[in-house]
């Protein structure tokens, strides 16, 4: 298919993601929270961009995702959409349903998911939880909104889980997670995130599902991988969990660059001649009011800037 100049980029959709699994093509997913990041990751050719509620931690500075609201998610999703559009990116855009927006009832979940699509311009939503959420997922999908599931370490349940811990390490919990994964597929999820589970379990789940699994801390057998952008860029050198690979050390780069800027401002070597505007036809002469006040020492400006 030839692209018309100015034609909108054809975006990846839920059916193509499933075909990628069938063809054995790995799916690259990354988070983004604003237009600049979206433009950059879109230009890098990522398949799926997730506006994760991890923004509560990496953008808002909380120690959990729990304070993130639906308004926050819509606000950030809309920014990311604009960045992807500007980059002409083909990435599929997913937004997290925040804590409290879908747990109370399927009706509330449907309304929140519709706002994510209508106002946040995402193509799908992600929500955390296993078979307990099958009915909520069915209702959201029936309303026309594709749902990505999320099981294993589900950060919105951090207090119930007792911390950010690897899940499914014993046989009973592993079997429960496999049942959850099957229930999510049966409820209509088009993909499922597997977070922090043993690689052996992720391989079994991935082999049993027709929908793609997207792993984070779940090993290489998943159909795709997701990382938080700030983590893969090394923006926070103090945060280095086992499952993160830093593909850059931008935290140190940024601190170094801003430090050099501070040094040049203090040394008055910035701005230099190449950063300065000139107005050749502007002359400085005393202005009338200053002359009236006998302040001939104060220069005024006459002449048109060029
Ligand atoms: O919120 C998030 O960024 C996520 C990913 C880590 C999967 O849920």
py3Dmol code that shows the C-alpha trace and the ligand (Angstrom):
import py3Dmol

protein = """\
ATOM      1  CA  UNK A   1       0.000   0.000   0.000  1.00  0.00           C
ATOM      2  CA  UNK A   2       1.562   3.329  -1.017  1.00  0.00           C
ATOM      3  CA  UNK A   3       1.380   6.188   1.485  1.00  0.00           C
ATOM      4  CA  UNK A   4      -0.260   9.407   0.252  1.00  0.00           C
ATOM      5  CA  UNK A   5       1.703  12.519   1.222  1.00  0.00           C
ATOM      6  CA  UNK A   6       0.094  13.944   4.344  1.00  0.00           C
ATOM      7  CA  UNK A   7      -2.013  10.796   4.860  1.00  0.00           C
ATOM      8  CA  UNK A   8      -2.298   9.698   8.467  1.00  0.00           C
ATOM      9  CA  UNK A   9       0.036   6.847   9.461  1.00  0.00           C
ATOM     10  CA  UNK A  10      -1.670   3.457   9.640  1.00  0.00           C
ATOM     11  CA  UNK A  11      -1.518   2.406  13.279  1.00  0.00           C
ATOM     12  CA  UNK A  12      -0.957  -1.081  14.637  1.00  0.00           C
ATOM     13  CA  UNK A  13      -4.186  -2.542  15.986  1.00  0.00           C
ATOM     14  CA  UNK A  14      -5.169  -5.385  18.283  1.00  0.00           C
ATOM     15  CA  UNK A  15      -5.547  -7.839  15.378  1.00  0.00           C
ATOM     16  CA  UNK A  16      -2.065  -7.092  14.046  1.00  0.00           C
ATOM     17  CA  UNK A  17      -0.589  -7.606  17.511  1.00  0.00           C
ATOM     18  CA  UNK A  18      -2.173 -11.057  17.607  1.00  0.00           C
ATOM     19  CA  UNK A  19      -0.808 -11.826  14.137  1.00  0.00           C
ATOM     20  CA  UNK A  20       2.644 -10.782  15.384  1.00  0.00           C
ATOM     21  CA  UNK A  21       2.354 -13.489  18.047  1.00  0.00           C
ATOM     22  CA  UNK A  22       1.266 -16.031  15.426  1.00  0.00           C
ATOM     23  CA  UNK A  23       4.250 -15.117  13.246  1.00  0.00           C
ATOM     24  CA  UNK A  24       6.609 -15.234  16.243  1.00  0.00           C
ATOM     25  CA  UNK A  25       7.482 -11.520  15.848  1.00  0.00           C
ATOM     26  CA  UNK A  26       8.445 -10.021  19.229  1.00  0.00           C
ATOM     27  CA  UNK A  27       6.374  -7.008  20.317  1.00  0.00           C
ATOM     28  CA  UNK A  28       8.300  -4.023  21.724  1.00  0.00           C
ATOM     29  CA  UNK A  29       6.335  -1.992  24.276  1.00  0.00           C
ATOM     30  CA  UNK A  30       7.519   1.036  26.237  1.00  0.00           C
ATOM     31  CA  UNK A  31       5.848   3.582  28.490  1.00  0.00           C
ATOM     32  CA  UNK A  32       5.592   7.301  27.749  1.00  0.00           C
ATOM     33  CA  UNK A  33       3.940  10.064  29.721  1.00  0.00           C
ATOM     34  CA  UNK A  34       4.255  13.223  27.610  1.00  0.00           C
ATOM     35  CA  UNK A  35       4.426  14.432  24.017  1.00  0.00           C
ATOM     36  CA  UNK A  36       8.218  14.730  23.827  1.00  0.00           C
ATOM     37  CA  UNK A  37       8.782  11.184  25.045  1.00  0.00           C
ATOM     38  CA  UNK A  38       6.022   9.911  22.744  1.00  0.00           C
ATOM     39  CA  UNK A  39       7.635  11.598  19.731  1.00  0.00           C
ATOM     40  CA  UNK A  40      11.004  10.026  20.581  1.00  0.00           C
ATOM     41  CA  UNK A  41       9.747   6.484  21.245  1.00  0.00           C
ATOM     42  CA  UNK A  42       7.409   6.683  18.240  1.00  0.00           C
ATOM     43  CA  UNK A  43      10.324   7.634  16.002  1.00  0.00           C
ATOM     44  CA  UNK A  44      12.281   4.673  17.421  1.00  0.00           C
ATOM     45  CA  UNK A  45       9.678   2.312  15.939  1.00  0.00           C
ATOM     46  CA  UNK A  46       8.163   0.900  19.122  1.00  0.00           C
ATOM     47  CA  UNK A  47       5.061  -1.267  18.489  1.00  0.00           C
ATOM     48  CA  UNK A  48       2.996  -0.286  21.528  1.00  0.00           C
ATOM     49  CA  UNK A  49       3.183   2.766  23.787  1.00  0.00           C
ATOM     50  CA  UNK A  50       1.722   2.384  27.262  1.00  0.00           C
ATOM     51  CA  UNK A  51       0.704   5.419  29.281  1.00  0.00           C
ATOM     52  CA  UNK A  52       1.343   3.531  32.497  1.00  0.00           C
ATOM     53  CA  UNK A  53       0.063   4.551  35.892  1.00  0.00           C
ATOM     54  CA  UNK A  54       3.750   4.142  36.786  1.00  0.00           C
ATOM     55  CA  UNK A  55       3.658   7.880  36.060  1.00  0.00           C
ATOM     56  CA  UNK A  56       2.562   8.188  39.688  1.00  0.00           C
ATOM     57  CA  UNK A  57       6.053   7.103  40.668  1.00  0.00           C
ATOM     58  CA  UNK A  58       8.335   8.293  37.866  1.00  0.00           C
ATOM     59  CA  UNK A  59       6.597  11.596  37.023  1.00  0.00           C
ATOM     60  CA  UNK A  60       4.643  12.558  40.143  1.00  0.00           C
ATOM     61  CA  UNK A  61       7.196  11.277  42.665  1.00  0.00           C
ATOM     62  CA  UNK A  62       4.857   9.107  44.745  1.00  0.00           C
ATOM     63  CA  UNK A  63       6.052   5.817  46.209  1.00  0.00           C
ATOM     64  CA  UNK A  64       3.186   3.877  44.594  1.00  0.00           C
ATOM     65  CA  UNK A  65       0.751   4.134  41.677  1.00  0.00           C
ATOM     66  CA  UNK A  66      -2.236   4.456  44.005  1.00  0.00           C
ATOM     67  CA  UNK A  67      -2.660   8.273  44.003  1.00  0.00           C
ATOM     68  CA  UNK A  68      -3.006   8.421  40.200  1.00  0.00           C
ATOM     69  CA  UNK A  69      -6.493   9.531  39.117  1.00  0.00           C
ATOM     70  CA  UNK A  70      -8.526   9.061  35.954  1.00  0.00           C
ATOM     71  CA  UNK A  71      -8.057  12.771  35.205  1.00  0.00           C
ATOM     72  CA  UNK A  72      -4.268  12.357  35.412  1.00  0.00           C
ATOM     73  CA  UNK A  73      -4.390   9.369  33.053  1.00  0.00           C
ATOM     74  CA  UNK A  74      -6.544  11.224  30.528  1.00  0.00           C
ATOM     75  CA  UNK A  75      -4.298  14.304  30.717  1.00  0.00           C
ATOM     76  CA  UNK A  76      -1.101  12.319  30.072  1.00  0.00           C
ATOM     77  CA  UNK A  77      -2.674  10.025  27.460  1.00  0.00           C
ATOM     78  CA  UNK A  78      -3.809  13.007  25.387  1.00  0.00           C
ATOM     79  CA  UNK A  79      -0.256  14.440  25.481  1.00  0.00           C
ATOM     80  CA  UNK A  80       1.206  11.123  24.368  1.00  0.00           C
ATOM     81  CA  UNK A  81      -1.315  10.871  21.547  1.00  0.00           C
ATOM     82  CA  UNK A  82      -0.258  14.322  20.274  1.00  0.00           C
ATOM     83  CA  UNK A  83       3.419  13.328  20.384  1.00  0.00           C
ATOM     84  CA  UNK A  84       2.796  10.085  18.463  1.00  0.00           C
ATOM     85  CA  UNK A  85       0.740  11.923  15.859  1.00  0.00           C
ATOM     86  CA  UNK A  86       3.467  14.522  15.427  1.00  0.00           C
ATOM     87  CA  UNK A  87       6.031  11.744  14.937  1.00  0.00           C
ATOM     88  CA  UNK A  88       3.778   9.995  12.396  1.00  0.00           C
ATOM     89  CA  UNK A  89       4.234   6.916  14.585  1.00  0.00           C
ATOM     90  CA  UNK A  90       2.401   3.651  13.860  1.00  0.00           C
ATOM     91  CA  UNK A  91       2.469   2.602  17.543  1.00  0.00           C
ATOM     92  CA  UNK A  92      -0.690   1.264  19.170  1.00  0.00           C
ATOM     93  CA  UNK A  93      -1.564   3.402  22.235  1.00  0.00           C
ATOM     94  CA  UNK A  94      -2.748   1.856  25.518  1.00  0.00           C
ATOM     95  CA  UNK A  95      -3.636   3.716  28.708  1.00  0.00           C
ATOM     96  CA  UNK A  96      -3.759   2.320  32.223  1.00  0.00           C
ATOM     97  CA  UNK A  97      -7.028   2.357  34.141  1.00  0.00           C
ATOM     98  CA  UNK A  98      -5.943   3.888  37.469  1.00  0.00           C
ATOM     99  CA  UNK A  99      -6.673   2.544  40.950  1.00  0.00           C
ATOM    100  CA  UNK A 100     -10.311   3.145  41.878  1.00  0.00           C
ATOM    101  CA  UNK A 101     -11.588   3.603  38.310  1.00  0.00           C
ATOM    102  CA  UNK A 102     -12.717   0.016  37.636  1.00  0.00           C
ATOM    103  CA  UNK A 103     -12.735  -2.003  40.877  1.00  0.00           C
ATOM    104  CA  UNK A 104     -16.085  -0.887  42.290  1.00  0.00           C
ATOM    105  CA  UNK A 105     -18.373  -1.883  39.427  1.00  0.00           C
ATOM    106  CA  UNK A 106     -18.473  -2.825  35.758  1.00  0.00           C
ATOM    107  CA  UNK A 107     -20.588   0.287  35.084  1.00  0.00           C
ATOM    108  CA  UNK A 108     -17.896   2.575  36.478  1.00  0.00           C
ATOM    109  CA  UNK A 109     -15.240   0.649  34.561  1.00  0.00           C
ATOM    110  CA  UNK A 110     -17.123   1.103  31.278  1.00  0.00           C
ATOM    111  CA  UNK A 111     -17.549   4.839  31.864  1.00  0.00           C
ATOM    112  CA  UNK A 112     -13.874   5.294  32.811  1.00  0.00           C
ATOM    113  CA  UNK A 113     -12.655   3.255  29.820  1.00  0.00           C
ATOM    114  CA  UNK A 114     -14.816   5.303  27.470  1.00  0.00           C
ATOM    115  CA  UNK A 115     -13.365   8.535  28.837  1.00  0.00           C
ATOM    116  CA  UNK A 116      -9.844   7.162  28.312  1.00  0.00           C
ATOM    117  CA  UNK A 117     -10.696   6.569  24.646  1.00  0.00           C
ATOM    118  CA  UNK A 118     -12.787   9.693  24.003  1.00  0.00           C
ATOM    119  CA  UNK A 119     -10.672  12.241  25.945  1.00  0.00           C
ATOM    120  CA  UNK A 120      -7.292  10.522  26.268  1.00  0.00           C
ATOM    121  CA  UNK A 121      -7.340   9.243  22.663  1.00  0.00           C
ATOM    122  CA  UNK A 122      -5.989   5.799  23.574  1.00  0.00           C
ATOM    123  CA  UNK A 123      -6.934   2.762  21.483  1.00  0.00           C
ATOM    124  CA  UNK A 124      -7.131   0.349  24.404  1.00  0.00           C
ATOM    125  CA  UNK A 125      -7.002   0.286  28.188  1.00  0.00           C
ATOM    126  CA  UNK A 126      -5.037  -1.911  30.564  1.00  0.00           C
ATOM    127  CA  UNK A 127      -6.317  -3.036  33.929  1.00  0.00           C
ATOM    128  CA  UNK A 128      -4.819  -5.150  36.688  1.00  0.00           C
ATOM    129  CA  UNK A 129      -6.322  -8.356  38.045  1.00  0.00           C
ATOM    130  CA  UNK A 130      -7.201 -11.958  37.213  1.00  0.00           C
ATOM    131  CA  UNK A 131     -10.414 -13.956  37.014  1.00  0.00           C
ATOM    132  CA  UNK A 132     -12.099 -11.670  39.585  1.00  0.00           C
ATOM    133  CA  UNK A 133     -12.150  -9.014  36.850  1.00  0.00           C
ATOM    134  CA  UNK A 134     -13.526 -11.228  34.053  1.00  0.00           C
ATOM    135  CA  UNK A 135     -16.988  -9.623  34.177  1.00  0.00           C
ATOM    136  CA  UNK A 136     -15.549  -6.072  34.243  1.00  0.00           C
ATOM    137  CA  UNK A 137     -13.383  -6.911  31.224  1.00  0.00           C
ATOM    138  CA  UNK A 138     -16.317  -8.456  29.342  1.00  0.00           C
ATOM    139  CA  UNK A 139     -18.384  -5.311  29.874  1.00  0.00           C
ATOM    140  CA  UNK A 140     -15.602  -2.930  28.796  1.00  0.00           C
ATOM    141  CA  UNK A 141     -14.861  -5.001  25.680  1.00  0.00           C
ATOM    142  CA  UNK A 142     -18.581  -5.192  24.891  1.00  0.00           C
ATOM    143  CA  UNK A 143     -18.666  -1.390  25.062  1.00  0.00           C
ATOM    144  CA  UNK A 144     -16.079  -1.347  22.259  1.00  0.00           C
ATOM    145  CA  UNK A 145     -12.868  -0.752  24.206  1.00  0.00           C
ATOM    146  CA  UNK A 146     -10.095  -3.364  23.825  1.00  0.00           C
ATOM    147  CA  UNK A 147      -8.620  -4.471  27.147  1.00  0.00           C
ATOM    148  CA  UNK A 148      -5.048  -5.525  27.930  1.00  0.00           C
ATOM    149  CA  UNK A 149      -4.913  -7.617  31.120  1.00  0.00           C
ATOM    150  CA  UNK A 150      -2.155  -7.444  33.739  1.00  0.00           C
ATOM    151  CA  UNK A 151      -1.347 -10.241  36.202  1.00  0.00           C
ATOM    152  CA  UNK A 152       1.542 -11.327  38.410  1.00  0.00           C
ATOM    153  CA  UNK A 153       2.919  -8.371  40.333  1.00  0.00           C
ATOM    154  CA  UNK A 154       0.028  -5.916  40.112  1.00  0.00           C
ATOM    155  CA  UNK A 155       1.302  -2.668  41.668  1.00  0.00           C
ATOM    156  CA  UNK A 156      -2.186  -1.366  42.497  1.00  0.00           C
ATOM    157  CA  UNK A 157      -2.474  -4.307  44.947  1.00  0.00           C
ATOM    158  CA  UNK A 158       0.864  -3.577  46.610  1.00  0.00           C
ATOM    159  CA  UNK A 159      -0.648  -3.554  50.102  1.00  0.00           C
ATOM    160  CA  UNK A 160      -2.436  -6.876  49.543  1.00  0.00           C
ATOM    161  CA  UNK A 161       0.701  -8.436  48.051  1.00  0.00           C
ATOM    162  CA  UNK A 162       2.869  -7.123  50.894  1.00  0.00           C
ATOM    163  CA  UNK A 163       5.340  -5.348  48.605  1.00  0.00           C
ATOM    164  CA  UNK A 164       6.726  -5.334  45.082  1.00  0.00           C
ATOM    165  CA  UNK A 165       7.531  -9.046  45.119  1.00  0.00           C
ATOM    166  CA  UNK A 166       7.969 -11.741  42.475  1.00  0.00           C
ATOM    167  CA  UNK A 167       4.668 -13.673  42.145  1.00  0.00           C
ATOM    168  CA  UNK A 168       3.810 -17.289  41.282  1.00  0.00           C
ATOM    169  CA  UNK A 169       6.878 -18.894  42.815  1.00  0.00           C
ATOM    170  CA  UNK A 170       5.057 -21.892  44.323  1.00  0.00           C
ATOM    171  CA  UNK A 171       2.939 -24.430  42.474  1.00  0.00           C
ATOM    172  CA  UNK A 172      -0.417 -23.244  43.826  1.00  0.00           C
ATOM    173  CA  UNK A 173       0.217 -19.587  42.988  1.00  0.00           C
ATOM    174  CA  UNK A 174       1.639 -20.539  39.601  1.00  0.00           C
ATOM    175  CA  UNK A 175      -1.497 -22.563  38.809  1.00  0.00           C
ATOM    176  CA  UNK A 176      -3.711 -19.712  39.983  1.00  0.00           C
ATOM    177  CA  UNK A 177      -1.871 -17.323  37.652  1.00  0.00           C
ATOM    178  CA  UNK A 178      -2.272 -19.725  34.737  1.00  0.00           C
ATOM    179  CA  UNK A 179      -6.025 -19.908  35.490  1.00  0.00           C
ATOM    180  CA  UNK A 180      -6.134 -16.101  35.669  1.00  0.00           C
ATOM    181  CA  UNK A 181      -4.391 -15.793  32.302  1.00  0.00           C
ATOM    182  CA  UNK A 182      -6.888 -18.174  30.686  1.00  0.00           C
ATOM    183  CA  UNK A 183      -9.810 -16.326  32.297  1.00  0.00           C
ATOM    184  CA  UNK A 184      -8.548 -13.008  30.888  1.00  0.00           C
ATOM    185  CA  UNK A 185      -8.334 -14.453  27.388  1.00  0.00           C
ATOM    186  CA  UNK A 186     -11.826 -15.961  27.720  1.00  0.00           C
ATOM    187  CA  UNK A 187     -13.189 -12.607  28.951  1.00  0.00           C
ATOM    188  CA  UNK A 188     -11.951 -10.922  25.769  1.00  0.00           C
ATOM    189  CA  UNK A 189      -8.520  -9.427  26.569  1.00  0.00           C
ATOM    190  CA  UNK A 190      -6.439  -8.972  23.414  1.00  0.00           C
ATOM    191  CA  UNK A 191      -3.108  -9.191  25.299  1.00  0.00           C
ATOM    192  CA  UNK A 192      -1.881  -9.661  28.848  1.00  0.00           C
ATOM    193  CA  UNK A 193       1.037  -8.194  30.771  1.00  0.00           C
ATOM    194  CA  UNK A 194       2.915 -10.702  32.946  1.00  0.00           C
ATOM    195  CA  UNK A 195       4.829  -8.780  35.599  1.00  0.00           C
ATOM    196  CA  UNK A 196       7.589 -10.268  37.776  1.00  0.00           C
ATOM    197  CA  UNK A 197       6.849 -13.978  37.543  1.00  0.00           C
ATOM    198  CA  UNK A 198       9.302 -16.847  37.040  1.00  0.00           C
ATOM    199  CA  UNK A 199      10.404 -17.253  33.449  1.00  0.00           C
ATOM    200  CA  UNK A 200       9.275 -20.934  33.484  1.00  0.00           C
ATOM    201  CA  UNK A 201       5.716 -19.906  34.360  1.00  0.00           C
ATOM    202  CA  UNK A 202       5.706 -17.140  31.732  1.00  0.00           C
ATOM    203  CA  UNK A 203       6.755 -19.706  29.112  1.00  0.00           C
ATOM    204  CA  UNK A 204       3.851 -22.016  30.036  1.00  0.00           C
ATOM    205  CA  UNK A 205       1.295 -19.169  30.036  1.00  0.00           C
ATOM    206  CA  UNK A 206       2.600 -17.811  26.727  1.00  0.00           C
ATOM    207  CA  UNK A 207       2.367 -21.278  25.160  1.00  0.00           C
ATOM    208  CA  UNK A 208      -1.209 -21.793  26.345  1.00  0.00           C
ATOM    209  CA  UNK A 209      -2.681 -18.437  25.281  1.00  0.00           C
ATOM    210  CA  UNK A 210      -3.726 -17.408  21.777  1.00  0.00           C
ATOM    211  CA  UNK A 211      -3.306 -13.729  22.752  1.00  0.00           C
ATOM    212  CA  UNK A 212       0.137 -12.104  23.114  1.00  0.00           C
ATOM    213  CA  UNK A 213       1.832 -12.006  26.512  1.00  0.00           C
ATOM    214  CA  UNK A 214       3.905  -8.903  27.253  1.00  0.00           C
ATOM    215  CA  UNK A 215       6.519  -9.517  29.928  1.00  0.00           C
ATOM    216  CA  UNK A 216       8.233  -7.281  32.438  1.00  0.00           C
ATOM    217  CA  UNK A 217      10.463  -9.295  34.715  1.00  0.00           C
ATOM    218  CA  UNK A 218       8.975 -12.448  33.167  1.00  0.00           C
ATOM    219  CA  UNK A 219      11.814 -13.652  30.972  1.00  0.00           C
ATOM    220  CA  UNK A 220      12.369 -13.984  27.234  1.00  0.00           C
ATOM    221  CA  UNK A 221       9.570 -16.449  26.316  1.00  0.00           C
ATOM    222  CA  UNK A 222       6.855 -13.792  26.378  1.00  0.00           C
ATOM    223  CA  UNK A 223       5.538 -12.592  23.015  1.00  0.00           C
ATOM    224  CA  UNK A 224       6.672  -9.060  23.826  1.00  0.00           C
ATOM    225  CA  UNK A 225       8.530  -7.025  26.423  1.00  0.00           C
ATOM    226  CA  UNK A 226       7.637  -3.802  28.205  1.00  0.00           C
ATOM    227  CA  UNK A 227       9.859  -1.449  30.167  1.00  0.00           C
ATOM    228  CA  UNK A 228       9.255   1.873  31.848  1.00  0.00           C
ATOM    229  CA  UNK A 229      10.958   4.481  29.636  1.00  0.00           C
ATOM    230  CA  UNK A 230      12.695   6.231  32.541  1.00  0.00           C
ATOM    231  CA  UNK A 231      14.183   2.882  33.630  1.00  0.00           C
ATOM    232  CA  UNK A 232      15.547   1.873  30.234  1.00  0.00           C
ATOM    233  CA  UNK A 233      17.025   5.351  29.796  1.00  0.00           C
ATOM    234  CA  UNK A 234      18.722   5.176  33.209  1.00  0.00           C
ATOM    235  CA  UNK A 235      17.111   8.443  34.330  1.00  0.00           C
ATOM    236  CA  UNK A 236      17.185   7.369  37.981  1.00  0.00           C
ATOM    237  CA  UNK A 237      20.607   5.832  38.705  1.00  0.00           C
ATOM    238  CA  UNK A 238      19.423   4.801  42.196  1.00  0.00           C
ATOM    239  CA  UNK A 239      16.719   2.479  40.744  1.00  0.00           C
ATOM    240  CA  UNK A 240      18.085  -0.752  39.289  1.00  0.00           C
ATOM    241  CA  UNK A 241      15.822  -3.782  39.809  1.00  0.00           C
ATOM    242  CA  UNK A 242      17.021  -7.113  38.355  1.00  0.00           C
ATOM    243  CA  UNK A 243      14.583  -7.070  35.413  1.00  0.00           C
ATOM    244  CA  UNK A 244      15.604  -3.648  34.079  1.00  0.00           C
ATOM    245  CA  UNK A 245      18.324  -3.222  31.504  1.00  0.00           C
ATOM    246  CA  UNK A 246      19.559   0.336  31.156  1.00  0.00           C
ATOM    247  CA  UNK A 247      20.089   1.103  27.477  1.00  0.00           C
ATOM    248  CA  UNK A 248      21.522   4.546  28.331  1.00  0.00           C
ATOM    249  CA  UNK A 249      22.689   6.510  31.365  1.00  0.00           C
ATOM    250  CA  UNK A 250      20.675   9.655  30.740  1.00  0.00           C
ATOM    251  CA  UNK A 251      20.384  10.522  34.435  1.00  0.00           C
ATOM    252  CA  UNK A 252      24.133  11.139  34.644  1.00  0.00           C
ATOM    253  CA  UNK A 253      24.072  12.828  31.204  1.00  0.00           C
ATOM    254  CA  UNK A 254      21.332  15.254  32.278  1.00  0.00           C
ATOM    255  CA  UNK A 255      22.989  16.125  35.600  1.00  0.00           C
ATOM    256  CA  UNK A 256      26.305  16.649  33.787  1.00  0.00           C
ATOM    257  CA  UNK A 257      24.749  18.851  31.085  1.00  0.00           C
ATOM    258  CA  UNK A 258      22.834  21.028  33.561  1.00  0.00           C
ATOM    259  CA  UNK A 259      25.958  21.284  35.727  1.00  0.00           C
ATOM    260  CA  UNK A 260      27.931  22.571  32.710  1.00  0.00           C
ATOM    261  CA  UNK A 261      25.157  25.118  32.021  1.00  0.00           C
ATOM    262  CA  UNK A 262      25.224  26.331  35.652  1.00  0.00           C
ATOM    263  CA  UNK A 263      29.025  26.656  35.411  1.00  0.00           C
ATOM    264  CA  UNK A 264      28.830  28.732  32.216  1.00  0.00           C
ATOM    265  CA  UNK A 265      26.127  31.046  33.582  1.00  0.00           C
ATOM    266  CA  UNK A 266      28.257  31.679  36.657  1.00  0.00           C
ATOM    267  CA  UNK A 267      31.420  32.174  34.568  1.00  0.00           C
ATOM    268  CA  UNK A 268      29.444  34.406  32.137  1.00  0.00           C
ATOM    269  CA  UNK A 269      30.626  32.345  29.166  1.00  0.00           C
ATOM    270  CA  UNK A 270      26.987  31.640  28.242  1.00  0.00           C
ATOM    271  CA  UNK A 271      25.325  33.234  26.319  1.00  0.00           C
ATOM    272  CA  UNK A 272      28.194  33.641  23.826  1.00  0.00           C
ATOM    273  CA  UNK A 273      28.218  35.803  20.701  1.00  0.00           C
ATOM    274  CA  UNK A 274      26.426  33.102  18.630  1.00  0.00           C
ATOM    275  CA  UNK A 275      23.434  33.139  21.020  1.00  0.00           C
ATOM    276  CA  UNK A 276      22.919  36.910  20.932  1.00  0.00           C
ATOM    277  CA  UNK A 277      20.466  38.993  18.841  1.00  0.00           C
ATOM    278  CA  UNK A 278      21.586  42.349  17.377  1.00  0.00           C
ATOM    279  CA  UNK A 279      19.602  45.337  16.156  1.00  0.00           C
ATOM    280  CA  UNK A 280      21.940  47.362  13.937  1.00  0.00           C
ATOM    281  CA  UNK A 281      19.599  50.349  13.501  1.00  0.00           C
ATOM    282  CA  UNK A 282      18.989  50.837  17.224  1.00  0.00           C
ATOM    283  CA  UNK A 283      20.834  53.749  18.818  1.00  0.00           C
ATOM    284  CA  UNK A 284      20.796  54.580  22.503  1.00  0.00           C
ATOM    285  CA  UNK A 285      20.098  58.247  23.241  1.00  0.00           C
ATOM    286  CA  UNK A 286      18.607  60.060  26.222  1.00  0.00           C
ATOM    287  CA  UNK A 287      14.761  59.988  25.960  1.00  0.00           C
ATOM    288  CA  UNK A 288      12.572  63.056  26.483  1.00  0.00           C
ATOM    289  CA  UNK A 289      11.263  62.157  29.974  1.00  0.00           C
ATOM    290  CA  UNK A 290      14.765  61.525  31.280  1.00  0.00           C
ATOM    291  CA  UNK A 291      15.948  64.854  29.853  1.00  0.00           C
ATOM    292  CA  UNK A 292      12.956  66.593  31.572  1.00  0.00           C
ATOM    293  CA  UNK A 293      14.050  65.027  34.840  1.00  0.00           C
ATOM    294  CA  UNK A 294      17.624  66.118  34.214  1.00  0.00           C
ATOM    295  CA  UNK A 295      18.700  62.448  33.891  1.00  0.00           C
ATOM    296  CA  UNK A 296      20.837  62.747  30.760  1.00  0.00           C
ATOM    297  CA  UNK A 297      22.868  59.805  31.976  1.00  0.00           C
ATOM    298  CA  UNK A 298      19.986  57.329  31.304  1.00  0.00           C
ATOM    299  CA  UNK A 299      19.945  56.048  27.718  1.00  0.00           C
ATOM    300  CA  UNK A 300      16.606  55.432  25.911  1.00  0.00           C
ATOM    301  CA  UNK A 301      16.060  53.515  22.682  1.00  0.00           C
ATOM    302  CA  UNK A 302      15.182  55.047  19.304  1.00  0.00           C
ATOM    303  CA  UNK A 303      15.084  53.498  15.866  1.00  0.00           C
ATOM    304  CA  UNK A 304      13.427  50.338  14.566  1.00  0.00           C
ATOM    305  CA  UNK A 305      14.848  46.936  15.436  1.00  0.00           C
ATOM    306  CA  UNK A 306      16.065  44.988  12.380  1.00  0.00           C
TER     307      UNK A 306
END
"""
ligand_1 = """\
8
LIG
O 2.304 1.291 34.836
C 3.117 0.740 34.081
O 4.055 1.350 33.559
C 2.929 -0.679 33.810
C 4.025 -1.411 33.129
C 5.203 -1.519 33.988
C 3.575 -2.734 32.617
O 1.928 -1.221 34.172
"""
view = py3Dmol.view(width=600, height=400)
view.addModel(protein, "pdb")
view.setStyle({"model": 0}, {"cartoon": {"style": "trace"}})
view.addModel(ligand_1, "xyz")
view.setStyle({"model": 1}, {"stick": {}})
view.zoomTo()
view.show()
